[in-house]
């Protein structure tokens, strides 16, 4: 009986430790202490956990309570609306850890840009990460010149990437591989547009207060292939 009692106490203690660990949230102090590069590393490590099937089991209800009075995310992610590419899931992040902006084709407009400025200059996020993905429907629509209501205007924002990749004689100009090249180029052009259109974010990056980068999420592996930061 005594053995079972001590075993029960051990199980309760272990459960409490796990609960404490998995209900941890970002605080003002932890956000202030992290560097832009460390914020990116956190996302990379989270993606590795996700892709390997070892995502952290979080007490989301506890995190809801702990973040109810404020938020201190470490990064802002601009991703596609695709149902298979949720930023919080693919980077294995909890409530309050990242800002997540999502729009078909991860395109940039004034509202998205303003959201990124708020997330960083006002709310303290240390990285802006643009994430495209393989087999993107919006990119495919831009490549095939699809037209549909307001979608037409959205796809027009991807057309510069289509033209850029189409100008490369080494790349076959049709098929999934071509569209994936366009998706990658689109991410790079969004990154450039952020720096060009937002003096606020460009200045923060120049001063080392912010990291702006991007990559491609592979639907078949769950891994994000980040671009070189050179």
C-alpha positions in Angstrom: 0.0 0.0 0.0 2.8 2.4 1.0 4.6 1.6 -2.3 1.4 2.5 -4.3 1.0 5.7 -2.3 4.6 6.9 -3.1 4.1 5.9 -6.7 0.9 8.0 -6.9 2.8 11.0 -5.4 5.5 10.6 -8.0 3.0 10.5 -10.8 1.3 13.6 -9.5 4.6 15.4 -9.1 5.6 14.5 -12.6 2.3 15.6 -14.0 2.7 18.9 -12.2 6.1 19.4 -13.7 4.9 18.6 -17.2 1.9 20.9 -16.7 4.2 23.8 -15.7 6.5 23.2 -18.6 3.9 23.0 -21.3 1.8 25.9 -20.0 4.8 28.3 -20.3 4.1 31.5 -22.3 6.2 34.4 -23.6 6.5 37.3 -21.1 7.6 40.8 -21.6 11.0 39.9 -20.1 11.5 36.7 -22.2 10.5 38.7 -25.3 13.0 41.5 -24.5 15.8 39.0 -23.8 15.6 37.1 -27.1 17.6 38.3 -30.1 16.2 38.3 -33.7 18.4 35.3 -34.5 17.3 33.4 -31.4 13.7 34.1 -32.4 14.3 32.5 -35.8 16.2 29.6 -34.2 13.1 29.0 -32.0 10.9 28.7 -35.1 13.4 26.4 -36.8 13.6 24.1 -33.8 9.8 24.1 -33.6 9.5 23.1 -37.2 11.9 20.3 -36.7 9.8 19.0 -33.8 6.7 19.3 -35.9 8.1 17.5 -38.9 9.5 14.7 -36.8 6.2 14.1 -34.9 7.5 15.4 -31.6 5.5 18.6 -31.2 5.2 19.8 -27.6 2.0 18.9 -25.7 0.8 22.2 -24.4 -1.8 23.1 -21.8 -3.7 25.5 -24.1 -6.3 26.3 -21.5 -3.6 27.4 -19.1 -2.0 29.4 -21.9 -5.3 31.2 -22.6 -5.5 32.3 -19.0 -1.8 33.4 -18.8 -2.1 35.5 -22.0 -5.5 37.0 -21.2 -4.0 40.2 -19.9 -1.3 40.7 -22.6 0.8 39.2 -25.3 4.5 39.2 -26.1 5.1 37.1 -29.3 8.7 36.6 -30.5 8.0 36.7 -34.3 5.4 37.6 -36.9 4.8 35.1 -39.7 3.1 36.0 -43.0 1.9 32.7 -44.5 -0.6 31.4 -47.0 -4.3 30.8 -46.1 -3.8 27.1 -47.2 -5.4 24.8 -44.7 -2.3 22.6 -44.5 0.1 25.3 -43.5 -1.0 26.8 -40.2 1.9 28.8 -38.9 1.3 27.9 -35.2 1.3 24.2 -36.1 4.2 23.9 -38.5 6.4 25.9 -36.2 5.1 24.1 -33.1 4.2 27.3 -31.2 1.6 27.9 -28.5 -0.8 30.7 -27.7 0.9 34.1 -27.5 4.1 32.9 -29.1 3.8 34.3 -32.6 1.7 36.8 -34.7 0.2 35.0 -37.6 -1.0 36.9 -40.8 -2.4 34.6 -43.5 -3.6 35.5 -47.0 -3.7 33.4 -50.2 -0.3 33.4 -51.8 1.2 35.2 -48.7 1.0 38.4 -50.7 1.7 41.9 -49.3 -0.8 44.8 -49.1 -1.0 47.9 -46.9 -3.1 46.2 -44.3 -0.7 43.3 -44.0 2.3 45.7 -43.9 0.6 47.7 -41.2 0.0 44.5 -39.2 3.7 43.6 -39.4 4.7 47.1 -38.3 2.4 46.8 -35.3 3.7 43.3 -34.5 7.3 44.5 -34.4 7.6 48.2 -33.7 4.7 48.3 -31.2 4.3 44.8 -29.9 8.0 43.8 -29.8 8.3 40.8 -32.2 11.9 40.2 -33.2 11.5 38.5 -36.6 9.3 38.8 -39.6 9.1 35.5 -41.5 7.5 35.1 -44.9 6.4 31.5 -45.6 5.3 30.3 -49.0 4.6 26.6 -49.7 4.8 24.0 -52.4 1.8 23.3 -54.6 0.3 26.7 -53.8 -3.1 27.2 -55.4 -2.7 30.9 -55.5 0.6 30.6 -57.2 -0.8 28.0 -59.6 -3.7 30.5 -60.4 -1.2 33.3 -61.1 0.8 31.0 -63.4 -2.3 29.9 -65.4 -3.7 33.5 -65.5 -6.9 32.5 -63.6 -9.6 35.1 -63.1 -12.3 35.1 -60.5 -13.8 38.2 -58.8 -11.5 39.7 -56.2 -9.1 36.8 -56.6 -7.9 38.3 -59.9 -6.5 41.3 -58.1 -4.8 39.2 -55.5 -3.2 37.0 -58.1 -1.9 40.1 -59.9 0.5 40.6 -56.9 2.1 37.2 -57.7 2.5 38.0 -61.4 5.9 39.7 -61.0 7.3 36.5 -59.6 5.8 34.5 -62.5 7.5 36.9 -65.0 10.8 36.7 -63.2 11.0 32.9 -63.1 9.6 32.7 -66.7 12.6 34.8 -67.9 15.0 32.1 -66.7 15.9 29.9 -69.7 17.2 27.1 -67.5 13.7 26.5 -66.0 10.9 24.6 -67.7 8.0 27.1 -67.8 5.2 24.7 -66.8 4.4 22.1 -64.2 4.7 21.8 -60.4 8.5 22.4 -60.3 7.9 25.7 -62.2 5.2 26.8 -59.8 7.3 25.9 -56.8 10.1 28.1 -58.2 7.5 30.9 -58.5 6.4 30.4 -54.9 10.0 30.8 -53.8 10.5 33.9 -55.9 7.2 35.4 -54.6 8.5 35.0 -51.0 11.7 36.8 -52.0 9.8 39.6 -53.7 7.5 40.1 -50.7 10.6 40.3 -48.4 12.1 43.0 -50.8 8.8 44.8 -50.9 8.6 44.9 -47.1 12.0 46.6 -46.9 11.2 48.9 -49.7 7.7 50.0 -48.6 8.2 50.1 -44.8 10.9 52.5 -43.6 10.0 51.4 -40.1 10.8 47.8 -40.7 13.8 48.5 -42.8 15.3 50.8 -40.1 14.7 48.2 -37.4 16.5 45.5 -39.5 19.4 47.9 -40.3 19.8 48.5 -36.5 19.8 44.8 -35.7 16.5 45.0 -33.9 14.6 42.9 -36.4 15.3 40.0 -38.7 13.4 39.7 -42.0 13.6 36.3 -43.7 11.6 33.7 -45.5 11.3 30.2 -46.8 9.2 27.5 -48.4 7.1 25.0 -46.5 7.1 21.6 -48.1 3.7 19.9 -47.9 5.1 16.4 -48.4 7.6 16.6 -45.5 6.4 19.2 -43.1 9.7 21.0 -43.2 10.3 24.7 -43.9 13.3 25.3 -46.2 14.6 28.7 -45.1 16.5 31.0 -47.5 20.1 32.0 -46.9 20.5 35.1 -44.8 23.5 36.3 -46.7 
